[in-house]
Amino acid sequence: MSNGFHARKRKPANRDLPPNLYVRNNGYYCYRDPRTGKEYGVGSVKRMAINEAVAMNMQIFDQRHSLVDRINEVNTLSVTEWIARFKEKLHQRGLRPTTIQDYQLRLAAVARAFADKTLNTLTTKEIA
């Protein structure tokens, strides 16, 4: 059931824009910082404006931690611990041996790259 507090949908021409990026009547793109509401001009080239908005959104949203974790000050798993748990579940799925081997090769690469990290400190930028 709807509570009536939904933002309106974007126009069809603007649906491909990332969150917080808006186009003005003259074709100029503006990025609205969701933390402050302040708008910043990012130019009239759509591709460049989208790249800027995506980069800014990633920077803002990567810094946030879940409310539950902040309240409880939860220590999250290390990447190595998570991989060990994932491997246990992998064998319970009934996958073929070659599929399991493929997963294990990929998990070994992840372990080499991020063995000393915890899941809550790992960012999408590091993974990419």
DAFENRA-V170141 format. One line per field, one symbol per residue. ss: DSSP state (2 for helix, 1 for strand, 0 for the rest). phi: phi as a letter, one per 40 degrees, with the letter a starting at -180 (. if undefined). psi: psi as a letter, one per 40 degrees, with the letter a starting at -180 (. if undefined). A space follows every 50 residues. Layout:
BEGIN
ss = ???
phi = ???
psi = ???
END
This chain:
BEGIN
ss = 00000000000222000000111000001111000000111110022222 22222222222200002222220000012222222222222200002222 2222222222222200012220022220
phi = .ccgbbcccccdcbccccdgbbbcdcgccbbbcccbgcbbcbhbcddccc dcccccccccccccbcdcccccfccccccccccccccccccccgccdccc ccdccccccccccbdccbccbcbccccc
psi = hieefiiiiiiddedeiiiehihideehhihhheddehihheaehddddd ddddddddddddeiiidddddefhhiiidddddddddddddeefiidddd dddddddddddddfdeiideehidddd.
END
